Amino acid sequence: MNTLTTNKWLRVTTLCILYFAQGFPWGFMLTALLSFLASKGLTLAESGQLTAMAYLPWTFKIFWGPIIDSFTYRVMGRRRPWVLFAQLGMALTLIAMLGMGDLSANIGLLGWMFFFHNCFASLQDVSCDALAVDILLPEEQGKVNGAMWGSKVIGTGMGAVVMGTLLTSKGLAFAIGSQTILMFAIILFPLFILERPGEKRFPWSKIDYGSIKHESSVKNPIGVIKDLVTAFSKRPCFFAGLFILISAINQGINSGVLPVYYSSTLNWQSDTYAQIVGGPSAILEFFGAILGGVLADRYGKRKVFFLGWGSFSVLSGVFGLMILTTDQLPYWFQLFYLVAHPCFIAIGTVSMFALAMALSWSKASATMFTSYMAISNMSVVIGGKLIGPLTELMSIGQIYIIMMFVCLTPVLFLKSMNPRPILDIKLND
């Protein structure tokens, strides 16, 4: 029987499709829909609130890790039941959105729907990461991780382009309905493909207990949490978390500001904005992710981590300076910024993944890696929440310049983030 552990191309394809499923709704919500709503009068504060509500559940990844490690239904696979549950939840929240009328007229309710959908999306992400750790061979991990991230970028781009076009031509209900059908289609992959030979496909299926290694379905999560606290007490691990927390604030502000600013101030059409973000911008982001992995291996994870996020911060500062010093941003620069900045974020993010893996140790290593990702998302949430208060005190250009300096300060932590002591601990464990 072909299963994820016995068929290489089956596991690669399944993991990439599941990552695509994370990206597609993300492109819809934070690019296509925000731009569409901006054309109908969405304010910067409201955009920031929606962005924060979408990102907030991704900070829960720090809790999902111990939960999925502690509670399993082993006869259907270690991770597959959680993947199925999360993917089904993503589809059902879209159905719920269909039944709530015109959400564009109720930003508060729309924000909560963003929140609930991304609760399941973040759980799906953690479950997929855990599945990848379990089934990928050591020689596959680098390439397949790149393919998984690339699949998410492609999904995000298609979610922006396709949904942006459908929103303009067919309306919100049609766009959400189309996306719901896609989410149910993707469920078929984890539904019919098993992790290991001998496991159940459905709860009522027969099973050969002799073919499955006995393993308790419940573990004590307290032990996982204790190991996590011990791991973060190490200097490199702590300062890496602090670096991530500060460096991504700018991304949260940028994500909430751009759809509204490009629509209301620069007079971009919502479908044009979505098509640029989901087209050339996503393509360059994809290559940025591949480049980030290559550079991190060649020149060092910490240097490329800062290179990516630092370059993004400098570019955003230039964006703010141009806003302050010109009556109208040149169109070439509007286009350049929209296309280029995700590439720098991708370079920094892939390097961050590599550094986080190197710093993750102890029996809670999987949960620790998830914690770094949760810190990154918390940073973006903080940025989104700051948009409202900051726009009351200063202009968009001033905000971007100030945040450039704030998000460049973590360079002071680079020396303290050296993973060598942690690698030595891993070797001696």
C-alpha positions as CSV (number, residue, x, y, z in Angstrom):
1,M,0.0,0.0,0.0
2,N,1.3,3.5,-0.9
3,T,1.5,5.7,2.3
4,L,3.3,8.9,3.2
5,T,6.2,7.0,4.8
6,T,6.6,4.5,1.9
7,N,6.2,6.8,-1.1
8,K,8.4,9.9,-1.5
9,W,6.4,11.7,-4.2
10,L,3.1,11.0,-2.3
11,R,4.5,12.7,0.9
12,V,6.0,15.6,-1.0
13,T,2.8,16.2,-3.0
14,T,0.6,16.0,0.1
15,L,2.7,18.3,2.2
16,C,2.9,20.9,-0.6
17,I,-0.9,20.8,-1.2
18,L,-1.6,21.3,2.5
19,Y,0.8,24.3,2.5
20,F,-1.0,25.6,-0.6
21,A,-4.2,25.3,1.4
22,Q,-2.8,27.6,4.1
23,G,-1.7,30.2,1.6
24,F,-4.8,30.5,-0.6
25,P,-7.2,31.9,2.1
26,W,-4.4,34.1,3.4
27,G,-4.0,35.8,0.0
28,F,-7.8,36.1,-0.2
29,M,-8.2,37.7,3.2
30,L,-5.2,40.0,3.6
31,T,-4.7,41.1,0.0
32,A,-7.8,40.6,-2.2
33,L,-10.4,41.3,0.5
34,L,-8.6,44.2,2.3
35,S,-8.0,45.9,-1.1
36,F,-11.6,45.3,-2.1
37,L,-12.9,46.7,1.2
38,A,-10.5,49.7,1.0
39,S,-12.2,50.6,-2.3
40,K,-15.4,50.7,-0.4
41,G,-14.1,53.0,2.4
42,L,-12.2,50.8,4.8
43,T,-10.1,52.9,7.1
44,L,-6.5,52.4,8.1
45,A,-7.5,51.6,11.7
46,E,-10.0,49.0,10.5
47,S,-7.5,47.5,8.2
48,G,-5.0,47.2,11.0
49,Q,-7.7,45.6,13.2
50,L,-8.5,43.0,10.6
51,T,-4.8,42.3,10.0
52,A,-4.3,41.8,13.7
53,M,-7.3,39.5,14.0
54,A,-6.0,37.4,11.2
55,Y,-2.5,37.1,12.6
56,L,-3.5,36.7,16.3
57,P,-4.4,32.9,16.0
58,W,-0.9,32.2,14.6
59,T,0.5,33.2,18.0
60,F,-1.4,30.2,19.4
61,K,1.1,27.9,17.7
62,I,2.9,27.9,21.0
63,F,-0.1,26.1,22.5
64,W,-0.9,23.9,19.5
65,G,2.5,22.2,19.7
66,P,2.2,20.6,23.1
67,I,-1.5,19.7,22.5
68,I,-0.8,17.8,19.3
69,D,2.2,16.2,20.8
70,S,0.3,15.1,23.9
71,F,-3.0,13.9,22.4
72,T,-3.1,11.6,19.4
73,Y,-5.4,9.0,17.8
74,R,-2.6,6.6,16.9
75,V,-4.6,4.1,14.9
76,M,-5.3,6.8,12.3
77,G,-1.8,8.2,12.4
78,R,0.2,10.5,14.7
79,R,-0.6,13.7,12.8
80,R,-3.3,12.9,10.2
81,P,-6.3,13.2,12.6
82,W,-5.2,16.7,13.6
83,V,-4.6,17.7,9.9
84,L,-8.1,16.5,9.0
85,F,-9.7,18.3,11.9
86,A,-7.9,21.6,11.1
87,Q,-8.6,21.4,7.4
88,L,-12.3,20.7,8.0
89,G,-12.4,23.6,10.4
90,M,-11.0,25.9,7.8
91,A,-13.7,24.9,5.3
92,L,-16.5,25.2,7.9
93,T,-15.5,28.7,8.9
94,L,-15.8,29.7,5.3
95,I,-19.3,28.2,5.1
96,A,-20.2,30.2,8.3
97,M,-19.0,33.4,6.5
98,L,-21.4,32.6,3.7
99,G,-24.3,32.4,6.1
100,M,-23.7,35.8,7.8
101,G,-24.8,38.1,5.0
102,D,-22.8,41.1,3.8
103,L,-19.7,40.9,6.1
104,S,-18.2,44.0,4.4
105,A,-20.8,46.0,6.2
106,N,-19.8,44.6,9.6
107,I,-16.1,44.9,10.1
108,G,-16.2,43.7,13.7
109,L,-17.9,40.4,12.7
110,L,-15.6,40.0,9.7
111,G,-12.6,40.4,12.1
112,W,-13.9,37.5,14.2
113,M,-14.4,35.4,11.2
114,F,-10.8,36.1,10.2
115,F,-9.8,35.1,13.7
116,F,-11.7,31.8,13.8
117,H,-10.6,30.7,10.3
118,N,-7.0,31.3,11.2
119,C,-7.3,29.4,14.5
120,F,-7.8,26.3,12.3
121,A,-5.3,27.4,9.7
122,S,-2.6,27.8,12.4
123,L,-3.5,24.4,13.8
124,Q,-3.2,22.9,10.4
125,D,0.3,24.6,10.0
126,V,1.6,23.1,13.2
127,S,0.1,19.7,12.4
128,C,1.7,19.8,8.9
129,D,5.1,20.8,10.3
130,A,4.9,17.9,12.8
131,L,3.9,15.5,10.0
132,A,6.9,16.7,8.0
133,V,9.3,16.2,10.9
134,D,7.9,12.6,11.3
135,I,7.9,11.4,7.7
136,L,10.6,13.3,5.8
137,L,14.0,11.6,5.5
138,P,17.0,13.7,6.6
139,E,18.3,14.0,3.0
140,E,14.8,15.3,2.0
141,Q,14.2,18.0,4.6
142,G,16.0,21.0,3.0
143,K,14.5,20.6,-0.5
144,V,11.0,19.6,0.7
145,N,10.9,22.5,3.1
146,G,11.7,24.8,0.3
147,A,9.0,23.2,-1.9
148,M,6.4,23.5,1.0
149,W,7.2,27.2,1.6
150,G,7.1,27.8,-2.2
151,S,3.7,26.1,-2.3
152,K,2.4,28.4,0.4
153,V,3.7,31.5,-1.6
154,I,2.0,30.2,-4.7
155,G,-1.2,29.6,-2.8
156,T,-1.1,33.1,-1.3
157,G,-0.5,34.6,-4.8
158,M,-3.3,32.7,-6.4
159,G,-5.6,33.6,-3.5
160,A,-4.9,37.2,-4.1
161,V,-5.2,37.1,-7.9
162,V,-8.1,34.7,-8.4
163,M,-10.1,35.9,-5.4
164,G,-9.3,39.6,-6.2
165,T,-10.7,39.1,-9.7
166,L,-13.8,37.2,-8.4
167,L,-14.5,39.8,-5.7
168,T,-14.7,42.5,-8.3
169,S,-16.6,40.6,-11.0
170,K,-18.8,38.2,-8.9
171,G,-19.0,39.6,-5.4
172,L,-18.0,38.4,-1.9
173,A,-20.4,35.5,-1.6
174,F,-19.3,33.9,-4.9
175,A,-15.6,34.3,-4.0
176,I,-16.0,32.7,-0.5
177,G,-18.2,29.9,-2.0
178,S,-15.5,29.1,-4.6
179,Q,-12.8,29.0,-1.9
180,T,-14.9,26.7,0.2
181,I,-15.2,24.1,-2.6
182,L,-11.4,24.2,-3.0
183,M,-10.8,23.6,0.8
184,F,-13.1,20.6,0.7
185,A,-11.3,19.2,-2.3
186,I,-8.0,19.5,-0.5
187,I,-9.3,17.5,2.4
188,L,-9.4,14.5,0.2
189,F,-5.6,14.2,0.3
190,P,-5.2,13.6,4.1
191,L,-8.6,11.8,4.1
192,F,-7.6,9.0,1.8
193,I,-3.8,8.9,2.1
194,L,-2.4,7.1,5.2
195,E,0.7,8.0,7.1
196,R,1.9,4.4,7.6
197,P,0.9,0.9,6.5
198,G,-1.8,-0.7,8.6
199,E,-3.4,2.4,9.9
200,K,-7.1,3.2,9.8
201,R,-8.4,5.4,7.0
202,F,-11.6,6.1,8.9
203,P,-12.5,5.6,12.6
204,W,-14.8,2.7,11.7
205,S,-12.2,1.0,9.4
206,K,-10.7,-2.4,10.4
207,I,-7.1,-2.3,11.5
208,D,-4.1,-4.7,11.8
209,Y,-2.9,-3.9,15.3
210,G,0.2,-6.1,14.7
211,S,1.4,-3.7,12.0
212,I,1.4,-0.6,14.3
213,K,3.9,0.0,17.0
214,H,2.1,0.4,20.4
215,E,2.2,4.0,21.5
216,S,0.2,5.8,24.1
217,S,-2.3,8.3,22.7
218,V,-1.9,10.7,25.7
219,K,1.2,12.2,27.1
220,N,1.7,14.7,29.9
221,P,1.9,18.2,28.4
222,I,3.4,19.6,31.6
223,G,6.7,17.9,30.9
224,V,6.8,19.4,27.4
225,I,6.3,22.9,28.8
226,K,9.0,22.4,31.4
227,D,11.5,21.4,28.7
228,L,10.4,24.5,26.7
229,V,11.2,26.8,29.6
230,T,14.5,25.2,30.2
231,A,15.4,25.5,26.5
232,F,14.6,29.3,26.3
233,S,16.7,29.9,29.4
234,K,19.7,29.6,27.2
235,R,21.1,32.9,26.0
236,P,21.1,32.3,22.2
237,C,17.5,31.0,22.3
238,F,16.3,33.9,24.4
239,F,17.9,36.6,22.2
240,A,16.8,35.0,19.0
241,G,13.2,35.2,20.3
242,L,13.7,38.8,21.2
243,F,15.2,39.6,17.8
244,I,12.2,38.0,16.1
245,L,9.7,39.8,18.3
246,I,11.1,43.2,17.4
247,S,12.0,42.7,13.8
248,A,8.6,41.7,12.5
249,I,6.6,44.6,13.9
250,N,7.2,46.5,10.7
251,Q,5.5,43.7,8.7
252,G,2.3,44.0,10.7
253,I,2.1,47.8,10.1
254,N,3.0,47.3,6.4
255,S,0.4,44.6,5.9
256,G,-2.4,46.7,7.3
257,V,-1.4,50.0,5.8
258,L,-0.6,49.1,2.1
259,P,-4.1,47.9,0.9
260,V,-5.8,51.0,2.2
261,Y,-3.0,53.5,1.3
262,Y,-2.7,52.2,-2.3
263,S,-6.5,52.3,-2.7
264,S,-7.4,55.6,-1.0
265,T,-4.3,57.7,-1.5
266,L,-2.6,56.2,-4.6
267,N,-5.9,55.4,-6.3
268,W,-5.2,51.8,-7.3
269,Q,-8.1,49.6,-8.3
270,S,-8.6,46.7,-5.9
271,D,-8.3,44.0,-8.6
272,T,-5.1,45.6,-9.9
273,Y,-3.6,45.7,-6.5
274,A,-4.5,42.0,-5.9
275,Q,-3.1,40.9,-9.3
276,I,0.3,42.6,-8.7
277,V,0.6,41.2,-5.2
278,G,-0.4,37.7,-6.3
279,G,1.5,37.8,-9.6
280,P,5.0,39.4,-10.0
281,S,5.3,40.1,-6.2
282,A,4.5,36.4,-5.3
283,I,6.9,35.2,-8.0
284,L,9.8,37.3,-6.7
285,E,8.9,36.2,-3.1
286,F,9.2,32.6,-4.2
287,F,12.7,33.2,-5.6
288,G,13.5,35.2,-2.4
289,A,12.7,32.2,-0.3
290,I,14.9,29.9,-2.4
291,L,17.7,32.5,-2.3
292,G,17.4,32.9,1.4
293,G,18.0,29.2,2.0
294,V,21.0,29.1,-0.2
295,L,22.5,32.3,1.3
296,A,21.9,31.1,4.9
297,D,23.8,27.8,4.2
298,R,26.6,29.7,2.5
299,Y,27.1,32.8,4.7
300,G,25.4,32.0,8.0
301,K,21.9,32.0,9.3
302,R,22.2,35.1,11.5
303,K,23.7,37.3,8.9
304,V,21.1,36.5,6.2
305,F,18.3,36.7,8.8
306,F,19.3,40.3,9.5
307,L,20.0,40.9,5.8
308,G,16.4,40.0,4.9
309,W,14.6,41.8,7.6
310,G,17.1,44.7,7.7
311,S,16.7,45.3,4.0
312,F,12.9,45.3,4.3
313,S,13.1,47.8,7.1
314,V,15.4,50.1,5.1
315,L,13.2,49.8,2.0
316,S,10.1,50.7,4.1
317,G,12.0,53.6,5.5
318,V,12.8,54.8,2.0
319,F,9.1,54.4,1.2
320,G,8.2,56.6,4.2
321,L,10.8,59.2,3.2
322,M,9.5,59.3,-0.4
323,I,5.9,59.9,0.9
324,L,7.2,62.8,3.0
325,T,9.3,64.5,0.4
326,T,7.2,64.1,-2.8
327,D,3.7,65.4,-3.7
328,Q,2.9,62.1,-5.5
329,L,4.9,58.9,-5.3
330,P,6.3,58.0,-8.8
331,Y,4.3,55.1,-10.2
332,W,7.5,53.2,-10.8
333,F,8.3,53.4,-7.1
334,Q,4.8,52.4,-6.1
335,L,5.1,49.3,-8.3
336,F,8.7,48.6,-7.2
337,Y,7.9,48.7,-3.5
338,L,4.8,46.5,-3.8
339,V,6.8,43.9,-5.8
340,A,10.1,44.0,-4.0
341,H,9.4,44.1,-0.3
342,P,8.0,40.6,0.0
343,C,11.2,39.2,-1.5
344,F,13.3,40.7,1.4
345,I,10.8,39.3,4.0
346,A,11.0,35.9,2.4
347,I,14.8,35.9,2.6
348,G,14.7,36.9,6.3
349,T,11.9,34.4,7.0
350,V,13.6,31.3,5.5
351,S,16.8,32.2,7.4
352,M,14.7,32.6,10.5
353,F,13.3,29.1,10.0
354,A,16.9,27.7,9.6
355,L,18.1,29.5,12.7
356,A,15.1,28.5,14.7
357,M,15.7,24.8,13.8
358,A,19.4,25.1,14.9
359,L,18.4,26.7,18.2
360,S,15.5,24.2,18.9
361,W,16.7,21.5,21.4
362,S,15.6,19.4,24.3
363,K,12.7,17.0,24.3
364,A,10.5,19.9,23.4
365,S,12.4,20.8,20.2
366,A,9.3,20.6,17.9
367,T,7.3,22.8,20.3
368,M,10.2,25.2,20.7
369,F,10.4,25.6,16.9
370,T,6.7,26.4,16.8
371,S,7.3,28.9,19.6
372,Y,9.6,30.9,17.5
373,M,7.0,31.0,14.7
374,A,4.4,32.1,17.3
375,I,6.7,34.9,18.5
376,S,7.0,36.1,14.9
377,N,3.3,36.2,14.4
378,M,2.8,38.0,17.8
379,S,5.2,40.7,16.5
380,V,3.0,41.1,13.4
381,V,-0.1,41.3,15.6
382,I,1.5,44.1,17.6
383,G,2.3,46.0,14.4
384,G,-1.3,45.7,13.3
385,K,-2.6,46.9,16.6
386,L,-0.3,49.9,16.5
387,I,-1.7,51.3,13.3
388,G,-4.7,52.9,14.9
389,P,-2.8,54.8,17.7
390,L,0.1,55.7,15.5
391,T,-2.0,57.2,12.7
392,E,-3.6,59.5,15.3
393,L,-0.2,60.9,16.2
394,M,1.7,61.0,12.9
395,S,1.6,60.6,9.2
396,I,2.1,57.4,7.3
397,G,5.5,58.6,6.1
398,Q,6.6,59.3,9.7
399,I,5.4,55.9,10.9
400,Y,7.5,54.1,8.3
401,I,10.6,56.0,9.1
402,I,10.3,55.5,12.8
403,M,9.6,51.8,12.4
404,M,12.7,51.5,10.2
405,F,14.9,52.5,13.2
406,V,13.0,50.4,15.7
407,C,13.2,47.3,13.5
408,L,16.9,47.7,12.9
409,T,17.8,47.7,16.6
410,P,17.9,43.9,16.9
411,V,21.3,44.0,15.1
412,L,22.6,44.4,18.6
413,F,21.5,40.9,19.5
414,L,23.3,39.1,16.6
415,K,26.4,38.1,18.6
416,S,24.2,36.8,21.4
417,M,22.3,34.5,19.0
418,N,25.2,32.3,18.0
419,P,23.8,28.8,17.8
420,R,27.1,27.1,18.5
421,P,26.5,26.4,22.2
422,I,23.1,24.9,21.4
423,L,24.6,22.7,18.7
424,D,27.2,21.5,21.2
425,I,24.4,20.6,23.6
426,K,22.6,18.7,20.9
427,L,25.7,16.7,20.2
428,N,26.2,15.8,23.9
429,D,22.6,14.8,24.5
